[in-house]
Amino acid sequence: RRPPAVICYICGREYGTKSISIHEPQCLKKWHQENDMLPKHLRRPEPKKPEVSPIQAKGFCDLDSLNEAAWISAQNQLVPCDICGRTFLPDRLIVHQQSCKPK
């Protein structure tokens, strides 16, 4: 059985329950650096951490609900290509569009 993992709401990758608190601030800092280098029309608002209310009286969160909300948040960061419609992170969209050909 795999140890429990938490999905980062910024990048969509899985991290251990202990390391996610270390990863998220670093990921957000990297996100700001990359977003600031994008052309103005591709810049995005800062991703907001999804709030999942505790479901138990002890204050524990449902890990599946938390991960689903984080995954949706990460997917909302993607931008569609005007030519083919595939979605990419904005900095990768620029690279993709250099080689994307209309059908």
Backbone torsions as a table, in degrees:
resi	resn	phi	psi	omega
1	ARG	NA	135.7	-179.2
2	ARG	-75.9	146.4	174.3
3	PRO	-67.7	154.4	-178.9
4	PRO	-62.2	140.0	-180.0
5	ALA	-125.9	151.4	179.1
6	VAL	-118.6	136.4	179.8
7	ILE	-88.9	133.1	177.1
8	CYS	-72.2	130.1	-178.6
9	TYR	-73.5	-10.5	-178.8
10	ILE	-94.7	-52.2	-174.1
11	CYS	-105.0	-16.2	177.8
12	GLY	83.2	6.8	178.7
13	ARG	-88.4	157.9	179.7
14	GLU	-91.6	140.1	177.1
15	TYR	-137.8	156.7	176.8
16	GLY	-65.7	158.9	-176.8
17	THR	-63.8	-26.1	179.4
18	LYS	-83.5	-33.3	-173.6
19	SER	-91.1	-13.0	-179.0
20	ILE	-62.1	-35.3	-180.0
21	SER	-69.0	-24.2	175.8
22	ILE	-82.9	-40.2	-175.9
23	HIS	-67.9	-45.9	-171.3
24	GLU	-57.0	-46.8	178.0
25	PRO	-62.3	-37.9	179.0
26	GLN	-68.3	-38.9	179.9
27	CYS	-66.4	-40.8	179.1
28	LEU	-65.7	-39.2	177.4
29	LYS	-62.4	-44.5	178.1
30	LYS	-63.7	-39.7	179.3
31	TRP	-60.2	-43.9	179.1
32	HIS	-62.8	-42.5	179.6
33	GLN	-61.8	-45.4	-179.3
34	GLU	-69.3	-39.4	-178.9
35	ASN	-65.6	-37.9	-179.4
36	ASP	-68.2	-23.1	-179.6
37	MET	-87.6	-9.3	-179.0
38	LEU	-76.2	155.3	171.5
39	PRO	-60.7	152.0	-174.2
40	LYS	-54.4	-36.1	-176.4
41	HIS	-73.0	-13.9	178.6
42	LEU	-104.2	-4.4	-179.9
43	ARG	-68.9	144.8	-176.3
44	ARG	-120.6	158.4	173.5
45	PRO	-70.1	154.2	-179.2
46	GLU	-60.0	133.0	178.5
47	PRO	-66.2	139.2	179.3
48	LYS	-100.9	138.6	179.6
49	LYS	-68.0	125.9	179.9
50	PRO	-66.2	140.5	178.8
51	GLU	-98.7	124.1	175.4
52	VAL	-119.2	120.9	-176.7
53	SER	-75.2	147.1	178.1
54	PRO	-62.6	140.6	-178.0
55	ILE	-103.3	-11.4	-179.1
56	GLN	-114.4	156.9	-179.2
57	ALA	-63.8	-24.9	-179.2
58	LYS	-78.0	-7.8	177.6
59	GLY	92.8	9.5	177.9
60	PHE	-78.2	146.4	176.4
61	CYS	-96.2	151.5	173.9
62	ASP	-76.5	113.4	-174.8
63	LEU	-61.6	-37.6	179.3
64	ASP	-64.0	-42.5	178.9
65	SER	-66.2	-41.0	178.8
66	LEU	-62.2	-45.5	-179.7
67	ASN	-66.3	-38.6	178.8
68	GLU	-64.6	-42.7	178.7
69	ALA	-65.3	-39.4	179.1
70	ALA	-67.0	-40.1	179.5
71	TRP	-63.5	-43.7	179.2
72	ILE	-62.7	-41.4	178.3
73	SER	-61.7	-43.5	179.4
74	ALA	-65.6	-39.2	-180.0
75	GLN	-68.3	-29.1	178.7
76	ASN	-70.2	-12.9	177.7
77	GLN	-76.9	-16.0	-175.2
78	LEU	-77.4	147.3	-178.1
79	VAL	-118.7	133.3	-179.9
80	PRO	-77.7	147.3	175.0
81	CYS	-75.3	134.6	179.7
82	ASP	-65.7	-23.9	-175.0
83	ILE	-89.7	-53.8	-173.6
84	CYS	-107.4	-16.1	178.1
85	GLY	88.4	-7.5	176.8
86	ARG	-65.5	154.3	-178.2
87	THR	-105.8	143.8	-177.4
88	PHE	-143.9	161.6	166.3
89	LEU	-67.5	146.2	-173.7
90	PRO	-54.3	-38.7	-179.8
91	ASP	-69.4	-28.2	177.7
92	ARG	-82.6	-24.1	178.4
93	LEU	-61.8	-40.5	179.9
94	ILE	-59.5	-44.6	179.5
95	VAL	-66.1	-43.7	-179.3
96	HIS	-61.1	-43.7	-174.9
97	GLN	-66.0	-19.5	177.4
98	GLN	-67.8	-26.8	-177.2
99	SER	-116.5	-1.5	-178.1
100	CYS	-76.8	130.2	-179.1
101	LYS	-116.7	138.7	175.7
102	PRO	-68.3	145.4	-178.6
103	LYS	-80.8	NA	NA
